[in-house]
Amino acid sequence: MRGTSVPEAVGSPVRLRSRPGWVSVGALGVLALALGALQSVVEPALPLLQRELGVSPAEGALIGNVLLVTGAVVAPVAGTLGDRYGGKRVLLGLMALVSAGGLIAGLAPGLPVLLLGQVLQGVMVGALPLSFILVRKHLTAGQSQAAVGVVVALFTGGGMVGMVCAGPVAEGLSWQWMFLLPTIVVVAATLSVARLLPDDPPAGSDKGVDWIGTVLLSGTLLAFMVGLVTVAGGGGVPPLVMGAIGVVVAVLATGWVVVERRVASPMVDLRMLAKPWMWGACVLTFVMTASSGMVLFLLPQLFAVSADGYGFAAGTTDIGLFLLPGAIVGAVSDSVGGIAARRFGPRAVVVAGAVVTAATMITLASSHSTQWQLVVAKALTAFAAGVGTTALLAGTAAAVRAEDIGIATSLLVVTRVIGVALGAQVAGAILGAGADPVTGRPAESAFVTGFTVAGLVAAVSLLVVRVTKNKGVQA
């Protein structure tokens, strides 16, 4: 990140050990690829899993949601432990849990055991901030930005592989192998990381871990994500229940802030969060991913709507193929994001992404009668979101103090997860409100509204950039 107000406490990076450094990044990249595949196999295979397990759509939705909840809770904890005890040590521990979760899911006889496997697999989200810690320690500050982009790109690419291969694997072998095959790769990649990656020394602090703050933040995120899952599940949730969840979130969050302000060694330095460049990155990440989450939900739904009227009646395999170009572009954009942040600054990258997304969504609201229009829209918005959010991650990793890299980037990862979840929920609510009471099929006007709202949300990024610029955000 450019500008003189970026904290100088980042410190001198470890001198690049070009050969072992980049070989280590390669091992981390393969691990990220396998984790992305393991995470994404559920989405295209949900109808199949519901049939095989004999569960309702609402119960089937839990398969993906529990992983999301676990990931939001684990990411900041993993970042804190990585900063304190060493990223490699914590990463290997998390991968043991992920491997166990993949094995449990692959051998699950029914929904309860499968959900347990998904809970354990959810800790994979913590691998990203830990990877950021490691590349920052083994590469120079400028090169680490590009390396962050490579790792995120491979994680995204793994998601693409999982999305495309889930159907053929489940149909050719069984749904259990959707989990077992990527788990085997995770185990192999973890062994490579353990062998190739140099040990990173812990922070060396004797103040201990802020376990109270860790529990309160985890509880806050858990309550918040449970609230999102509850609302997304529908079923006429009583307002009193949602109000109670809101109160719990507020109480836990307030308690966390109080503890962090008083404890000697806080989990999160609130002074860091108060910096305009940090909270600006969080807000921008949230806004961009909320818009992206709406797009991720709306496009497959429009592909699947009956061709009688305005839809395309696409099946699961066809939808995966339609979304594949966007997934490829998204993977490339994640890699480009780190490089773009280094050359142009995160702010410029975010502005460009917001303009592209807003223009694409507004155009799609009026023109969505052919499949190629949706395919192109998916590719454009995936590129814009990937470049923007990765630029913010890479810029933050280069800007904060070395001992804060894990927690700072993990907070952005959590923000990314929450933004996507909230965006998908809003899009689902829009389609639900515009559904025919007899057929349950959303009216075309509901999709128009959804695309328009997604574009307006993306445009909010421009306002946030303007405000943070006035407050001194360096990008």
Secondary structure as UniProt FT lines:
FT   TURN            4..5
FT   HELIX           8..10
FT   HELIX           18..40
FT   HELIX           42..53
FT   HELIX           57..85
FT   HELIX           87..106
FT   HELIX           111..121
FT   HELIX           122..126
FT   HELIX           127..138
FT   HELIX           141..172
FT   HELIX           175..196
FT   HELIX           211..233
FT   HELIX           239..262
FT   HELIX           270..274
FT   HELIX           276..304
FT   TURN            307..310
FT   HELIX           316..344
FT   HELIX           346..366
FT   HELIX           371..399
FT   HELIX           402..404
FT   HELIX           405..433
FT   TURN            437..439
FT   HELIX           444..470
FT   TURN            471..472
//
